Amino acid sequence: MMKKIVVVGSSNTDLIIKVPEIPRPGETLLGGEFMTFPGGKGANQAVAAARAGGDVVFIASVGDDSYGAEAIKGYRLDNINTENIKVCKGVPSGIAMITISERGENAITVASGANAELTPADLEEAEEPFLEADFMLIQLETPLETVQKAVELCTELDTRVILNPAPAADLPDEILEKVSIITPNETEAERLTGISVTDELTAAEAADALHKRGIETVIITMGAMGAFLSDRTTGTRKMVPGFSVEAVDTTAAGDVFNGQLAVSLAEGRQLERAIVEAHGAAALSVQKLGAQSSIPRREETSNYLEEQSK
Ligand code: RIB
């Protein structure tokens, strides 16, 4: 049976221009073509989990414009349950302006629009998906009080929480202590702990600081280095290496990692194996342009992992 994942988070449309270098303040650059792709951290994670084989309910908020309508159509094509996506009258849908360099780096600015209208009350109305879920996956592109309500509901209903604390923000203990697994990148880990994460040693220090704030499992994603796993239950503390690939566009790599991780864990894989599978899906996604347009299906990830293990 497919595992149930509830994703609470943002839905954006990504407006993208590819340029030789990310421009400096005050600089005007002539770029390549302009592209539009569906995005948003929450939506990308929902799509990644659905394509990885999860039964996904996405709780989000879009505007009553064509961007919102197109986004919902896309989620349905991925068999995501959209019953709990709110359509806000007179409010624009979320938009992300993304500049991508030739090296695959990006700079992102987000106009939250309707994402800012997702309220704690909206979650109260959607209690059933939380009750049935194997995991709830959440990020920080929706209001903090909504994130807090989501983790409280999960604690009451005994649903495990994966928090991807992106974009970087300070978080109160009332949220962190209710999280089972946290998946910051180096910047986000530094923002939460004050420790500059540059290698395995500093990642271990940051992980300890997060354990002290009540989190059982810490996975710090560190780009080409892989991910540092620290799990208090099993005592596992190690770097889990990623796959070396030529990146075309790293947008949503973290989202793909989290979506796949949730499904792999819900299906019963051990943490280390789930991280390898998440690395595999993310490695495939960075080789294509765009957020949701680059997310692999379960079969592609399985084939890729098999090839890599030869
Ligand atoms: O994580 C990548 C996402 O961040 C993009 O799709 C963009 O919409 C921003 O939310």
Boltz pocket constraint, residues with backbone or C-beta under 6 A from the ligand:
constraints:
  - pocket:
      binder: B
      contacts: [[A, 10], [A, 12], [A, 13], [A, 14], [A, 38], [A, 39], [A, 40], [A, 41], [A, 44], [A, 95], [A, 96], [A, 108], [A, 110], [A, 141], [A, 251], [A, 252], [A, 253], [A, 254], [A, 255], [A, 291]]
      max_distance: 6.0
